[in-house]
Amino acid sequence: MSAFSSRYWVSARPLAAAACVFGVMTATLPEAHADDIRALRQSPPCDSKFLTALQISDLKQQLRVAYNLPAPSEATGKDDLDQATIVLSVGTLRPKHRDVIAYILSNSFCGTAGCATTILADRDDRRLAYPVFRVLTARTVVHLPITKLPTQHNGWPDLTVQIAGGGILQGYAAPAYFNGTTYTVDQSIHLGTITNGHSPKQGVPLLRDAPPAVGQCLLQ
């Protein structure tokens, strides 16, 4: 399986007309995602308690490369990423690391299967000032919540993600494992139904609509 593989975690090219499995990127943000944005904007800002200015700058650059974003608009000087709502989970994956999960919401990054999600690892060599991050998993689409389980594979924690959309009427939680290169989802395992935004499998919430999880912050 490929990065957060399975047909539920699919490539999310940030173009309004781009199609994804179980949903089409539409010109109008689905109302469900508009509700998500309103809730996620209650997250605390990603200030220096979470990331330095250098880390934020590099994180955005890594996201732009990962999603192959076109040059900023001549009219506005902004690109698709600048116009998106981005919520992060910072320092919640590995002890003593500032790894990041980035959840990106906008017309260009969301479909009925969810919104674009990227996992970035901080570089192990602390002597490197720049770049700060490397993309571990990108171009994926998922619904919140994302939680961390007490088990792990290859030094990275197991996660749960919500599988929903594209004909799946009742979302359910499925496990995601790190295979040594990237995360993969085993959608054949149903861990239970998502109820009121909570995963049925006991774990630590990393990203959720409300209330904000520990380590969750609003980048923009």
Salt bridges, closest charged atoms under 4 A:
GLU31 OE2 - ARG38 NH2 2.92
ASP35 OD1 - ARG38 NH2 2.20
ASP36 OD2 - HIS33 ND1 3.56
ASP79 OD2 - ARG64 NE 2.57
ASP82 OD1 - ARG64 NH2 2.70
ASP99 OD2 - ARG94 NE 2.77
ASP122 OD1 - ARG94 NH2 3.14
ASP122 OD1 - HIS97 ND1 2.71
ASP122 OD2 - ARG126 NH2 3.71
ASP124 OD1 - ARG94 NH1 3.87
ASP125 OD1 - ARG127 NE 3.03
ASP158 OD1 - HIS153 ND1 2.76
